[in-house]
Amino acid sequence: MSTRHRVAVDVGGTFTDLVAVDADGNFRFTKVPTTYPDYQRGVIDAVRAADVSFEDMEIFLHGLTIATNAVVARTGARTGLVGTKGFRDLIEIRRANRPREGMYDVSWEPSPPLVPRRDRLTVAERVDYLGNVVTSVDESEARAVARAFRKRGIESIAVSFLNAFLNPENERAMGRILREECPDASITLSSELIPVIFEFERTSTAVVNAYLEPIVRRYMDQLSRDFRGERYGGEILVMQSSGGVTTPEGAGRNAARTIMSGPAAGVIAAKALGELAGVRNIISLDMGGTSADIATIFEGEIRTTEESKIDFGIPVVFPSIDLITIGAGGGTIAWIDEGGVLKSGPASAGSAPGPACYGAGGTEATNTDANMVLGALNPEGLAGGAMKLQPQLAQEAVQRIADRLGMDATKAANGIITVSNANMVQAMRQVTTERGYDPREFALVAFGGAGPLHCAELALQMSIPKVIVPPNPGLTSALGLLFADVRYDSSRTRICRADQLDCAEIEAEFAEMEATACDMLRASGFDDERMHLQRIANFKYYGGFEAVPLSVAIEGRPFDQAALDTALARFASEHEREYNYVLDEIPVELQLIRLVAHGLIDRPSLRQSDHGGTAAAAETGARDVYFEEENAFVSTKVYDRDRLLPGAQLVGPAIVEQMDSTVLIRPGMSADVDRYFNLILETGAAQ
């Protein structure tokens, strides 16, 4: 008898993870290598490895990395840009600033723009600051631009004109001509994609979308064809950077919204797991094979941003979960710079050839190799021995680093982990202390294949008192897909001082956006009881640049003077927390209004039990592990995670092994298993 399954697959840089749940709440977990560049093969491999029939799948949810990889590796579509005459170099000039890490580096150079200068063309057109068309698009000039693109074999074209967010007439005229002259090219109009102020950010977003659209669309088309070939007739939903899901067509059309697809799912899972553990302030750490993704959840709300960057100088102005991603994963490569200083990342060995100890051809020392030398990883292999490791190759790779540093392999391995941890601590501070949050008031939810190995030391350095390690940490991002709602975002630029604002006019705008969003949700099968609408307003100080997004009303409450006063009070509070000052004498200005519409899904119930367990019942042996605080190898008990039942208590040092990860509990720490099978580490850091 067949059983219907909801299946979620997250494609990472190293592994492709699957979580499936049936109608009775039974879960299946599978991890297979990512198949670059044909990612869909790994997706199908994962479904088959889970022994789930495609015909028995009720719904399929998908987290992507294809958009991220295309931008980082510059493998997107050949893209052209049409701009206003005089603004040809907008995406190269950017904001004329530098990243913090390159501030004083005289040799620093920005990454090249996604569109080279020869493929950035302009036309004489102009819309003024009030939205009036001063100069219309000349058809003969526009057709000459379009024919030049067609002759060059341009696959995708972005159109971004000055002030088009106020009046899209000229962009639409240009788009019509491009579609006539370049019928095979994808066309992105900035005024349709993201009608907001600031021409650079709007143009950058349009360019990123155009650069990614053919790539994502082809991938989704191929995945859909392959699924149909496997007789899957259900719905495919794709995770967006905002934390909501969309259709394959929506993902292709708005490809830039999928840049942080996989990491966003991990944050959703961290929130759900934290709520089960009774925690509302959470730092989410997703450390996999290639990178570490870090985010914050404050008072039960995931922190979001209006702008994300996958590379410096390439902003994407779509609502996104506020994530910091750094090159710190199990496969992150250690190296020594010209000054003889040990470095870690951002380069990664990935899944092929992988860390040296995988025995697949990798020769450079990685975090995984260093942990192997320190005794933290089982020398018999990972995934319960299914993935064989070669400790001698790890020793040789680390020894080459050690020889250059003039130390033994143990000290070098510890140094590799120390440097990688320092990089993550710096990123964690960026999302906490630098934004006015006290880490001592947060719990760390650590997942990904490598997160549980590093989380205890990171928590100590950040003075975080509690760490939550989920039951299947290496598959937690895939689990988060099952908790994601369908989501639609819409926004409009509305610039006005708060003391001159017409609340009735803003209310009418919100009501119009809500009506459109509700129609879209109903078309997706949601009734009114399963909709959640959230109104967002961006405010800033008059004459300033930075805006603070905040919720001003929920579920139909009218935007009146009382709602505005509440929003302004919240703006002042948020501004003081993040920037440490309030300017009472400066007027506040509305910059943008936004609507977030959720179609609420039925979320699965996670396994729970009140059955009492003991650590002794899960003990499998012991091995020597190096701890820096002891400056020696220490005999450390090893436990089987699958045999750790709720109520079991452990005392560090200890190692907990499971199919998809290894948890390292440092000396002086304790841990217990809660009713949801989470491993809760008490670090004592904030005492």
C-alpha positions as CSV (number, residue, x, y, z in Angstrom):
1,M,0.0,0.0,0.0
2,S,1.5,3.3,-1.1
3,T,1.9,6.3,1.3
4,R,1.8,9.9,0.2
5,H,4.9,11.9,1.1
6,R,5.8,15.6,1.3
7,V,9.4,15.7,0.1
8,A,11.9,18.5,0.6
9,V,15.4,18.6,-1.1
10,D,18.1,21.2,-0.4
11,V,21.0,21.3,-2.9
12,G,24.2,22.4,-1.1
13,G,27.7,23.0,-2.4
14,T,28.8,19.6,-1.2
15,F,25.8,17.5,-0.4
16,T,22.2,17.3,-1.6
17,D,19.9,16.7,1.4
18,L,16.4,15.2,1.5
19,V,13.7,15.1,4.2
20,A,10.4,13.3,3.5
21,V,7.4,13.0,5.8
22,D,4.4,10.8,5.2
23,A,0.7,11.3,6.2
24,D,1.4,9.5,9.6
25,G,4.2,11.9,10.5
26,N,7.0,9.4,9.8
27,F,10.2,11.0,8.6
28,R,12.9,9.9,6.2
29,F,16.4,11.5,5.9
30,T,18.9,11.1,3.1
31,K,22.1,12.8,2.0
32,V,23.8,12.3,-1.3
33,P,26.7,14.1,-3.1
34,T,25.8,17.2,-5.1
35,T,26.1,16.6,-8.8
36,Y,27.7,19.7,-10.2
37,P,26.8,21.1,-12.8
38,D,23.7,19.0,-13.4
39,Y,22.1,19.5,-10.0
40,Q,18.9,17.8,-11.0
41,R,20.7,14.5,-11.1
42,G,21.5,14.7,-7.5
43,V,17.9,15.7,-6.7
44,I,16.7,12.5,-8.4
45,D,19.4,10.5,-6.7
46,A,18.3,11.7,-3.3
47,V,14.6,10.8,-3.9
48,R,15.6,7.3,-5.1
49,A,18.0,6.9,-2.1
50,A,15.2,7.7,0.3
51,D,13.1,4.9,-1.3
52,V,10.3,7.3,-2.0
53,S,8.2,6.7,-5.1
54,F,7.8,9.7,-7.4
55,E,4.2,8.7,-7.9
56,D,3.6,8.8,-4.2
57,M,5.0,12.3,-3.7
58,E,2.2,14.7,-2.7
59,I,4.3,17.9,-3.0
60,F,8.0,18.6,-3.7
61,L,9.8,21.6,-2.0
62,H,13.2,22.7,-3.3
63,G,16.1,24.8,-2.1
64,L,18.5,25.9,-4.8
65,T,22.2,26.9,-5.0
66,I,22.2,27.4,-8.8
67,A,21.6,31.2,-8.6
68,T,24.3,31.7,-6.0
69,N,26.9,29.6,-7.8
70,A,26.1,31.4,-11.2
71,V,26.9,34.8,-9.7
72,V,30.0,33.7,-7.7
73,A,31.4,31.7,-10.6
74,R,30.2,34.2,-13.3
75,T,28.5,31.4,-15.2
76,G,25.1,33.2,-15.8
77,A,23.6,34.1,-19.1
78,R,25.3,36.6,-21.4
79,T,23.4,39.7,-20.5
80,G,22.9,43.1,-22.0
81,L,21.8,46.3,-20.2
82,V,19.8,49.2,-21.7
83,G,20.0,52.4,-19.6
84,T,19.4,56.1,-19.8
85,K,21.9,58.0,-21.9
86,G,24.6,59.2,-19.6
87,F,24.2,56.3,-17.1
88,R,26.1,53.6,-19.0
89,D,28.6,52.9,-16.2
90,L,26.2,53.0,-13.3
91,I,26.7,49.3,-12.3
92,E,30.5,49.7,-12.5
93,I,30.7,53.0,-10.5
94,R,28.3,51.5,-7.9
95,R,28.4,53.7,-4.7
96,A,32.1,54.4,-5.0
97,N,32.7,52.6,-1.7
98,R,34.8,49.7,-0.5
99,P,34.1,46.7,1.7
100,R,35.4,46.8,5.2
101,E,38.0,44.1,4.6
102,G,39.4,46.1,1.7
103,M,39.3,49.5,3.2
104,Y,43.0,50.0,3.6
105,D,44.2,47.5,0.9
106,V,45.8,49.6,-1.9
107,S,45.7,46.5,-4.2
108,W,42.0,45.8,-3.7
109,E,39.9,45.7,-6.8
110,P,36.1,45.2,-7.0
111,S,34.7,42.2,-8.7
112,P,33.8,42.8,-12.3
113,P,30.2,43.8,-13.1
114,L,27.9,41.1,-14.5
115,V,27.5,43.0,-17.7
116,P,30.8,44.1,-19.5
117,R,30.9,47.7,-20.8
118,R,30.5,46.8,-24.5
119,D,27.1,45.2,-23.7
120,R,25.8,48.2,-21.8
121,L,24.0,50.4,-24.2
122,T,21.9,53.6,-23.7
123,V,19.1,55.5,-25.3
124,A,18.1,59.1,-25.0
125,E,15.0,59.2,-22.7
126,R,14.1,61.0,-19.5
127,V,11.4,60.8,-16.8
128,D,11.6,63.7,-14.3
129,Y,11.5,63.4,-10.5
130,L,7.7,63.8,-10.5
131,G,7.2,61.0,-13.0
132,N,6.5,63.1,-16.0
133,V,7.9,61.9,-19.4
134,V,10.2,64.6,-20.5
135,T,11.8,62.6,-23.4
136,S,10.1,59.6,-24.9
137,V,12.1,56.6,-26.3
138,D,13.0,57.1,-29.9
139,E,11.9,54.0,-31.8
140,S,14.7,54.0,-34.4
141,E,17.4,54.4,-31.7
142,A,15.8,51.7,-29.6
143,R,15.6,49.2,-32.5
144,A,19.3,49.9,-33.3
145,V,20.1,48.9,-29.7
146,A,18.0,45.8,-29.9
147,R,19.5,44.7,-33.2
148,A,23.0,45.1,-31.8
149,F,22.1,42.8,-28.9
150,R,20.6,40.3,-31.3
151,K,23.7,40.3,-33.5
152,R,25.9,39.7,-30.4
153,G,23.9,36.7,-29.3
154,I,22.8,38.3,-26.0
155,E,20.6,35.8,-24.1
156,S,19.0,38.1,-21.6
157,I,18.4,41.9,-21.4
158,A,17.8,44.2,-18.5
159,V,16.2,47.6,-18.9
160,S,16.6,50.2,-16.2
161,F,15.8,53.9,-16.9
162,L,16.2,56.8,-14.5
163,N,13.0,57.4,-12.4
164,A,11.2,54.5,-14.1
165,F,9.8,53.5,-10.7
166,L,7.6,56.6,-10.9
167,N,6.5,56.1,-14.5
168,P,7.3,52.9,-16.4
169,E,6.1,54.2,-19.8
170,N,9.6,54.5,-21.4
171,E,10.7,51.1,-20.1
172,R,7.6,49.4,-21.4
173,A,8.2,51.0,-24.8
174,M,11.8,49.7,-24.8
175,G,10.7,46.3,-23.7
176,R,8.1,46.0,-26.5
177,I,10.8,46.8,-29.1
178,L,13.2,44.3,-27.5
179,R,10.6,41.6,-27.6
180,E,10.0,42.2,-31.3
181,E,13.6,42.4,-32.3
182,C,15.0,39.7,-29.9
183,P,12.2,37.2,-29.5
184,D,14.4,34.5,-28.0
185,A,15.9,36.8,-25.3
186,S,14.6,37.1,-21.7
187,I,13.6,40.7,-20.9
188,T,13.6,42.2,-17.4
189,L,12.1,45.6,-16.8
190,S,13.2,47.2,-13.5
191,S,9.9,49.0,-13.2
192,E,8.0,45.6,-13.3
193,L,10.5,43.7,-11.2
194,I,11.2,46.1,-8.3
195,P,9.7,49.6,-8.7
196,V,11.7,51.4,-5.9
197,I,13.9,54.4,-5.6
198,F,17.7,54.5,-6.0
199,E,18.7,53.9,-9.6
200,F,21.9,51.9,-8.8
201,E,20.3,49.3,-6.6
202,R,17.3,49.0,-8.9
203,T,19.5,48.6,-11.9
204,S,21.7,46.1,-10.1
205,T,18.7,44.0,-9.2
206,A,17.4,44.0,-12.7
207,V,20.8,43.0,-14.1
208,V,21.1,40.1,-11.6
209,N,17.6,38.9,-12.5
210,A,18.4,39.0,-16.2
211,Y,21.7,37.3,-15.6
212,L,20.1,34.5,-13.7
213,E,16.7,34.1,-15.4
214,P,17.7,31.8,-18.3
215,I,19.9,29.6,-16.0
216,V,17.2,29.2,-13.4
217,R,14.4,28.7,-16.0
218,R,16.4,26.1,-17.8
219,Y,17.1,24.2,-14.6
220,M,13.5,24.3,-13.5
221,D,12.3,23.2,-16.9
222,Q,14.7,20.3,-16.9
223,L,13.8,19.3,-13.4
224,S,10.1,19.4,-14.2
225,R,10.7,17.3,-17.3
226,D,12.7,14.8,-15.4
227,F,10.1,14.6,-12.7
228,R,7.3,14.1,-15.3
229,G,9.5,11.3,-16.7
230,E,9.5,9.7,-13.3
231,R,5.6,10.0,-13.2
232,Y,5.4,12.8,-10.7
233,G,2.2,14.7,-11.2
234,G,2.3,17.0,-8.1
235,E,3.4,20.5,-7.4
236,I,6.9,21.8,-7.2
237,L,7.6,24.7,-4.9
238,V,10.9,26.6,-4.8
239,M,12.3,28.4,-1.7
240,Q,13.0,32.2,-2.1
241,S,15.5,34.3,-0.2
242,S,12.6,35.9,1.7
243,G,11.7,32.6,3.4
244,G,8.6,31.9,1.3
245,V,8.1,29.5,-1.6
246,T,7.0,30.1,-5.1
247,T,6.3,28.1,-8.3
248,P,9.0,27.0,-10.8
249,E,7.5,29.7,-13.2
250,G,7.8,32.3,-10.4
251,A,11.4,31.2,-9.7
252,G,12.4,31.5,-13.3
253,R,10.7,34.9,-13.8
254,N,12.1,36.3,-10.5
255,A,15.3,34.4,-10.4
256,A,17.1,37.0,-8.3
257,R,14.7,36.1,-5.5
258,T,16.3,32.6,-5.2
259,I,19.9,33.7,-4.5
260,M,19.7,32.8,-0.8
261,S,17.2,29.9,-1.3
262,G,18.9,27.1,0.7
263,P,20.2,29.2,3.6
264,A,16.8,30.8,4.1
265,A,15.3,27.4,4.7
266,G,17.8,26.8,7.4
267,V,16.8,29.9,9.3
268,I,13.1,28.9,9.1
269,A,14.0,25.6,10.7
270,A,16.1,27.2,13.4
271,K,13.1,29.4,14.4
272,A,10.8,26.3,14.5
273,L,13.3,24.3,16.6
274,G,13.9,27.2,18.9
275,E,10.2,27.6,19.6
276,L,9.9,24.0,20.5
277,A,12.8,24.5,23.0
278,G,11.1,27.6,24.4
279,V,13.6,30.0,23.0
280,R,12.7,33.2,21.1
281,N,16.1,34.8,20.7
282,I,18.2,32.7,18.3
283,I,21.5,32.8,16.4
284,S,21.2,30.4,13.5
285,L,24.5,28.8,12.4
286,D,24.3,26.6,9.3
287,M,27.9,25.3,8.7
288,G,28.0,22.9,5.8
289,G,30.7,21.6,3.5
290,T,31.4,24.9,1.7
291,S,30.2,27.9,3.8
292,A,28.7,29.1,7.0
293,D,25.4,31.0,7.0
294,I,24.6,33.1,10.1
295,A,21.3,34.9,11.0
296,T,19.4,36.2,14.0
297,I,15.9,35.7,15.2
298,F,14.8,38.3,17.9
299,E,11.7,37.9,20.0
300,G,10.5,35.2,17.6
301,E,10.9,37.3,14.5
302,I,13.4,36.4,11.8
303,R,15.4,39.5,10.9
304,T,15.0,40.5,7.3
305,T,16.6,43.0,5.0
306,E,15.5,45.0,2.0
307,E,18.8,44.4,0.3
308,S,21.2,41.5,0.1
309,K,24.6,41.1,-1.6
310,I,26.0,37.9,-3.0
311,D,29.1,39.7,-4.1
312,F,30.4,43.2,-3.2
313,G,28.9,45.9,-5.3
314,I,26.1,43.7,-6.6
315,P,23.1,44.4,-4.4
316,V,19.7,42.8,-4.9
317,V,16.8,44.8,-3.6
318,F,14.4,42.1,-2.8
319,P,13.1,41.3,0.7
320,S,15.4,38.6,2.1
321,I,16.3,36.9,5.4
322,D,19.2,38.9,6.7
323,L,22.1,36.4,6.4
324,I,25.8,36.6,6.5
325,T,27.6,34.0,4.4
326,I,31.3,33.3,4.8
327,G,33.7,30.7,3.4
328,A,33.8,28.4,6.5
329,G,32.7,24.8,6.1
330,G,34.1,21.3,6.4
331,G,35.8,21.6,3.0
332,T,37.2,25.1,3.6
333,I,40.9,25.1,2.6
334,A,43.7,26.3,4.9
335,W,46.5,28.2,3.3
336,I,49.5,30.5,4.2
337,D,49.7,34.0,2.8
338,E,52.8,35.8,1.5
339,G,53.6,37.0,5.0
340,G,53.6,33.5,6.4
341,V,50.2,33.9,8.2
342,L,47.8,31.0,8.4
343,K,44.5,31.7,6.7
344,S,41.2,29.7,6.2
345,G,39.0,30.0,3.1
346,P,37.1,31.2,1.4
347,A,38.1,28.5,-1.2
348,S,36.6,25.1,-0.6
349,A,37.4,21.6,-1.7
350,G,33.6,21.0,-2.1
351,S,32.4,17.5,-2.8
352,A,34.9,16.9,-5.6
353,P,37.7,16.3,-4.9
354,G,36.7,17.1,-1.3
355,P,38.9,17.1,1.8
356,A,42.1,15.0,1.6
357,C,40.8,12.4,4.0
358,Y,38.0,11.6,1.5
359,G,40.6,9.9,-0.6
360,A,39.1,11.3,-3.8
361,G,42.1,13.3,-5.0
362,G,42.1,16.3,-2.6
363,T,45.5,17.2,-1.3
364,E,45.0,20.5,0.5
365,A,44.3,20.7,4.2
366,T,40.7,21.5,5.1
367,N,38.7,21.9,8.3
368,T,37.6,18.3,8.0
369,D,41.2,17.2,7.8
370,A,42.1,19.3,10.8
371,N,39.3,17.8,12.9
372,M,40.4,14.4,11.8
373,V,44.0,15.0,13.1
374,L,42.6,16.4,16.4
375,G,40.5,13.2,16.9
376,A,37.1,14.8,16.7
377,L,36.0,12.7,13.7
378,N,35.7,8.9,13.7
379,P,38.7,7.5,11.8
380,E,36.5,4.6,10.7
381,G,34.4,7.0,8.5
382,L,31.4,9.2,8.4
383,A,27.7,8.3,8.1
384,G,28.0,5.3,10.3
385,G,31.0,4.1,8.4
386,A,29.2,4.3,5.0
387,M,31.6,7.1,3.9
388,K,35.1,5.7,4.4
389,L,37.9,8.1,5.4
390,Q,41.7,7.9,5.2
391,P,43.2,9.6,8.3
392,Q,46.7,9.2,6.9
393,L,45.9,11.5,4.0
394,A,44.5,14.1,6.4
395,Q,47.7,13.9,8.5
396,E,49.8,14.4,5.4
397,A,47.8,17.4,4.2
398,V,48.0,19.1,7.6
399,Q,51.7,18.2,8.0
400,R,52.5,20.2,4.9
401,I,50.9,23.3,6.5
402,A,52.7,22.4,9.8
403,D,56.1,22.2,8.0
404,R,55.7,25.7,6.6
405,L,54.7,27.1,10.0
406,G,57.5,25.2,11.9
407,M,55.3,23.2,14.2
408,D,53.9,19.8,14.6
409,A,50.7,18.6,12.9
410,T,48.5,18.8,16.0
411,K,49.3,22.4,16.6
412,A,48.8,23.2,12.9
413,A,45.4,21.4,12.9
414,N,44.4,23.3,16.0
415,G,45.5,26.5,14.4
416,I,43.4,25.8,11.3
417,I,40.3,25.3,13.4
418,T,41.1,28.4,15.5
419,V,41.4,30.6,12.4
420,S,38.1,29.2,10.9
421,N,36.3,29.8,14.2
422,A,37.6,33.3,14.4
423,N,36.1,34.1,11.0
424,M,32.8,32.8,12.2
425,V,32.9,34.7,15.4
426,Q,33.5,37.9,13.5
427,A,30.5,37.2,11.3
428,M,28.4,36.4,14.4
429,R,29.3,39.7,15.9
430,Q,28.2,41.5,12.8
431,V,24.6,40.1,13.2
432,T,24.5,40.6,17.0
433,T,26.7,43.1,18.9
434,E,27.2,45.4,15.9
435,R,23.4,45.6,15.6
436,G,22.7,46.2,19.3
437,Y,21.9,42.6,20.3
438,D,23.5,41.0,23.4
439,P,24.6,37.4,22.5
440,R,24.2,36.4,26.2
441,E,20.5,36.7,25.7
442,F,20.4,34.3,22.7
443,A,20.7,30.6,22.1
444,L,22.8,29.2,19.3
445,V,21.0,26.7,17.0
446,A,23.8,24.9,15.2
447,F,23.3,22.6,12.2
448,G,24.8,21.7,8.9
449,G,27.2,18.8,8.7
450,A,30.0,20.8,10.4
451,G,28.1,23.2,12.6
452,P,27.9,20.8,15.6
453,L,31.6,20.2,15.6
454,H,32.4,23.9,16.0
455,C,29.4,25.3,17.9
456,A,30.6,24.7,21.5
457,E,33.8,26.8,21.0
458,L,31.9,29.5,19.1
459,A,29.4,29.7,21.9
460,L,32.2,30.1,24.5
461,Q,33.8,32.9,22.5
462,M,30.5,34.7,22.0
463,S,29.3,34.2,25.7
464,I,26.2,32.3,24.5
465,P,24.9,30.2,27.3
466,K,22.9,27.6,25.4
467,V,23.4,25.6,22.2
468,I,20.6,23.6,20.5
469,V,21.7,20.9,18.1
470,P,18.7,19.4,16.1
471,P,18.2,15.7,15.8
472,N,19.4,15.7,12.1
473,P,21.7,18.7,11.9
474,G,23.1,17.9,8.5
475,L,19.6,17.9,7.0
476,T,18.1,20.8,8.9
477,S,17.9,23.2,6.0
478,A,15.9,20.6,4.0
479,L,13.6,20.3,7.0
480,G,13.0,24.0,7.0
481,L,11.5,23.7,3.5
482,L,8.6,21.8,5.1
483,F,7.9,24.8,7.4
484,A,7.9,27.4,4.7
485,D,4.7,29.2,3.6
486,V,3.9,30.4,0.1
487,R,4.8,34.1,0.1
488,Y,4.2,37.1,-2.2
489,D,5.9,40.5,-1.7
490,S,5.0,43.8,-3.3
491,S,6.4,47.2,-2.7
492,R,6.0,50.8,-3.8
493,T,8.2,53.8,-3.3
494,R,6.3,56.6,-1.4
495,I,8.5,59.4,-0.2
496,C,6.9,61.9,2.2
497,R,7.7,63.4,5.6
498,A,5.7,61.7,8.3
499,D,4.2,65.0,9.5
500,Q,2.9,65.7,6.0
501,L,1.6,62.1,5.3
502,D,-1.9,61.5,4.0
503,C,-2.8,58.3,6.0
504,A,-5.9,57.7,3.9
505,E,-3.9,57.7,0.7
506,I,-1.4,55.2,2.2
507,E,-4.3,53.0,3.5
508,A,-5.7,53.0,-0.1
509,E,-2.3,51.8,-1.4
510,F,-2.1,49.1,1.1
511,A,-5.6,47.9,0.4
512,E,-4.9,47.8,-3.3
513,M,-1.8,45.7,-2.7
514,E,-3.7,43.4,-0.3
515,A,-6.5,42.8,-2.9
516,T,-3.9,41.8,-5.5
517,A,-2.0,39.5,-3.1
518,C,-5.2,37.8,-1.9
519,D,-6.2,37.1,-5.5
520,M,-2.8,35.5,-6.1
521,L,-3.1,33.4,-2.9
522,R,-6.7,32.2,-3.8
523,A,-5.4,31.2,-7.2
524,S,-2.8,29.1,-5.4
525,G,-5.6,27.3,-3.4
526,F,-5.6,29.3,-0.1
527,D,-8.8,30.4,1.5
528,D,-9.1,33.5,3.5
529,E,-8.5,31.7,6.8
530,R,-5.1,30.5,5.6
531,M,-3.8,33.9,4.6
532,H,-1.6,36.2,6.7
533,L,-1.0,39.8,5.5
534,Q,1.7,42.0,7.0
535,R,2.2,45.7,6.2
536,I,5.8,47.0,6.3
537,A,7.0,50.6,6.1
538,N,10.5,51.9,5.6
539,F,11.3,55.1,7.5
540,K,14.4,57.2,7.7
541,Y,15.5,60.5,9.1
542,Y,14.9,63.3,6.6
543,G,18.1,64.0,4.7
544,G,19.6,60.6,5.7
545,F,20.2,57.5,3.6
546,E,19.7,54.4,5.8
547,A,16.1,53.2,6.3
548,V,14.8,51.0,9.1
549,P,12.1,48.6,7.9
550,L,9.4,47.8,10.4
551,S,5.9,46.4,10.6
552,V,3.2,49.1,10.9
553,A,0.0,47.1,10.8
554,I,-1.2,43.5,10.6
555,E,-4.2,41.8,9.1
556,G,-6.3,44.7,7.9
557,R,-5.9,47.2,10.7
558,P,-6.4,50.6,9.0
559,F,-3.3,52.8,8.5
560,D,-4.5,55.8,10.4
561,Q,-2.8,58.4,12.6
562,A,-2.7,56.0,15.5
563,A,-1.0,53.4,13.4
564,L,1.5,56.0,12.1
565,D,2.3,57.2,15.7
566,T,3.0,53.6,16.7
567,A,5.2,53.0,13.7
568,L,7.2,56.2,14.4
569,A,7.7,55.1,18.0
570,R,9.0,51.7,16.8
571,F,11.3,53.4,14.3
572,A,12.9,55.5,17.1
573,S,13.3,52.4,19.3
574,E,14.8,50.3,16.5
575,H,17.1,53.2,15.4
576,E,18.4,53.6,18.9
577,R,19.1,49.9,19.3
578,E,20.9,49.5,16.0
579,Y,22.7,52.9,15.7
580,N,22.7,53.9,19.4
581,Y,21.2,57.4,18.9
582,V,17.8,59.1,18.2
583,L,17.4,62.5,16.5
584,D,14.3,64.0,18.0
585,E,14.9,67.3,16.3
586,I,15.0,65.8,12.8
587,P,11.8,64.9,10.9
588,V,11.2,61.3,9.9
589,E,10.4,60.5,6.3
590,L,8.5,57.6,4.8
591,Q,10.5,56.0,2.0
592,L,8.7,52.8,0.9
593,I,5.7,50.7,1.7
594,R,5.6,46.9,1.3
595,L,3.1,44.1,1.7
596,V,4.1,40.5,2.7
597,A,1.3,38.0,2.0
598,H,1.6,34.5,3.4
599,G,-0.3,31.4,2.3
600,L,-0.2,29.3,5.5
601,I,0.7,25.6,4.9
602,D,0.0,22.7,7.2
603,R,3.3,22.1,9.1
604,P,4.5,18.6,10.0
605,S,4.7,17.6,13.7
606,L,8.2,16.7,14.8
607,R,8.9,13.5,16.6
608,Q,8.7,13.7,20.4
609,S,8.8,11.4,23.4
610,D,8.7,11.5,27.1
611,H,10.6,8.2,27.4
612,G,13.5,8.5,29.7
613,G,17.0,7.6,28.4
614,T,20.5,7.4,29.8
615,A,23.8,8.4,28.3
616,A,25.3,5.0,29.2
617,A,22.8,3.2,26.9
618,A,24.2,5.2,24.0
619,E,27.9,4.9,24.8
620,T,30.0,3.2,22.1
621,G,33.5,3.7,23.3
622,A,36.2,6.4,23.7
623,R,39.0,8.0,21.8
624,D,41.6,10.7,22.4
625,V,40.6,14.2,21.3
626,Y,42.8,17.3,21.4
627,F,41.4,20.3,23.4
628,E,43.3,23.5,23.3
629,E,42.2,24.4,26.9
630,E,43.8,21.2,28.1
631,N,46.8,21.5,25.7
632,A,46.6,17.8,25.3
633,F,44.7,14.8,23.9
634,V,42.0,13.8,26.4
635,S,40.2,10.5,26.5
636,T,36.7,11.3,25.4
637,K,33.6,9.2,25.5
638,V,31.7,8.6,22.3
639,Y,27.9,8.3,22.0
640,D,25.5,7.1,19.3
641,R,23.0,9.9,18.6
642,D,20.4,7.4,17.5
643,R,20.4,5.7,20.9
644,L,20.3,9.0,22.9
645,L,16.7,9.3,24.2
646,P,15.0,12.2,25.9
647,G,16.2,12.6,29.4
648,A,19.7,11.4,28.7
649,Q,22.4,13.7,30.2
650,L,26.0,13.9,29.1
651,V,29.1,15.6,30.7
652,G,31.9,16.9,28.5
653,P,34.3,16.1,27.1
654,A,32.1,14.0,24.8
655,I,31.5,13.2,21.2
656,V,28.1,12.4,19.7
657,E,28.1,10.7,16.3
658,Q,25.3,10.3,13.8
659,M,24.7,9.7,10.1
660,D,24.9,13.3,9.1
661,S,27.1,15.1,11.6
662,T,29.3,14.9,14.8
663,V,28.7,16.9,17.9
664,L,31.7,17.9,20.0
665,I,31.0,18.8,23.7
666,R,34.0,20.5,25.3
667,P,35.3,19.9,28.8
668,G,33.3,21.6,31.5
669,M,30.1,21.6,29.4
670,S,27.0,19.5,29.9
671,A,24.2,18.4,27.6
672,D,20.8,16.7,27.8
673,V,18.3,15.5,25.3
674,D,14.9,17.2,25.3
675,R,11.5,15.7,24.4
676,Y,12.0,16.6,20.7
677,F,15.4,14.8,20.6
678,N,17.3,18.1,20.4
679,L,20.7,18.0,22.1
680,I,20.8,21.0,24.5
681,L,24.4,22.1,25.4
682,E,24.9,24.3,28.5
683,T,28.1,26.1,28.0
684,G,28.3,28.1,31.2
685,A,29.7,31.0,29.1
686,A,27.4,33.7,30.4
687,Q,27.5,32.8,34.0
